[in-house]
Amino acid sequence: MSHELQYIKRAFQAGARGYITKEEVAERILVAIRHVHSGKVYVSDVLAQKFSSKTLARILRGEFQDSVWEY
């Protein structure tokens, strides 16, 4: 998937509970699947670095409204 914030935001607001990039290795993809399957939100490490710790914490809690994405 894309690294651009607009696509990440749209995916989560449309119901996605995980987001990884195309560059992820197979092991990380399996981790992401297991994470989401257990009811948690997953954001790849590469993408997590784009957000402040406060914003990332809100995303991982499942908060996806517009104000969360202003970092």
Backbone torsions as a table, in degrees:
resi	resn	phi	psi	omega
1	MET	NA	171.5	-175.3
2	SER	-78.2	154.8	175.5
3	HIS	-87.8	-7.2	-174.6
4	GLU	-75.3	134.3	-176.0
5	LEU	-55.3	-39.5	-177.0
6	GLN	-60.3	-36.1	-179.5
7	TYR	-76.5	-36.7	177.7
8	ILE	-64.0	-48.1	179.4
9	LYS	-58.4	-48.8	-179.2
10	ARG	-61.0	-41.0	-179.4
11	ALA	-61.4	-48.3	-179.3
12	PHE	-67.3	-40.5	179.7
13	GLN	-68.2	-22.4	177.7
14	ALA	-86.3	-4.0	176.2
15	GLY	118.7	-3.0	177.2
16	ALA	-64.1	148.5	176.9
17	ARG	-122.4	8.4	176.4
18	GLY	-155.3	152.4	-179.6
19	TYR	-149.0	123.8	177.6
20	ILE	-132.2	164.8	178.9
21	THR	-98.4	165.4	179.6
22	LYS	-63.7	-24.2	-176.3
23	GLU	-79.6	-6.6	-176.9
24	GLU	-62.0	141.9	176.7
25	VAL	-80.1	159.2	-175.0
26	ALA	-53.6	-39.9	-178.4
27	GLU	-62.1	-38.9	179.9
28	ARG	-71.0	-32.5	177.5
29	ILE	-64.7	-42.3	177.8
30	LEU	-64.4	-39.2	176.6
31	VAL	-61.2	-44.6	-180.0
32	ALA	-61.4	-44.5	179.7
33	ILE	-61.6	-46.3	-179.9
34	ARG	-63.8	-39.6	-180.0
35	HIS	-61.1	-51.0	-178.9
36	VAL	-66.7	-39.9	179.7
37	HIS	-60.7	-30.9	180.0
38	SER	-83.9	3.8	175.6
39	GLY	96.2	6.1	-180.0
40	LYS	-98.3	166.6	176.3
41	VAL	-97.1	139.6	-179.6
42	TYR	-124.0	132.8	172.8
43	VAL	-130.4	129.0	-178.3
44	SER	-60.7	154.8	-179.0
45	ASP	-58.8	-38.8	179.9
46	VAL	-61.1	-44.0	-179.3
47	LEU	-75.4	-33.8	-179.5
48	ALA	-58.6	-30.6	-179.7
49	GLN	-68.9	-16.8	-179.9
50	LYS	-76.0	-19.1	-173.2
51	PHE	-106.9	152.9	171.4
52	SER	-68.4	161.7	-179.8
53	SER	-61.6	-35.3	179.0
54	LYS	-65.7	-46.5	179.4
55	THR	-63.5	-44.8	179.6
56	LEU	-61.3	-42.2	178.5
57	ALA	-60.1	-41.4	179.2
58	ARG	-66.5	-40.7	178.2
59	ILE	-63.0	-45.1	-178.6
60	LEU	-67.2	-20.9	174.3
61	ARG	-83.0	-6.3	179.3
62	GLY	92.4	19.4	177.0
63	GLU	-92.4	117.2	-174.3
64	PHE	-124.9	9.2	-179.2
65	GLN	-64.3	164.1	-173.6
66	ASP	-54.2	-38.3	-175.9
67	SER	-65.3	-22.7	179.8
68	VAL	-67.0	-32.4	-171.7
69	TRP	-84.9	-0.6	178.3
70	GLU	-88.5	99.3	-176.8
71	TYR	-118.4	NA	NA
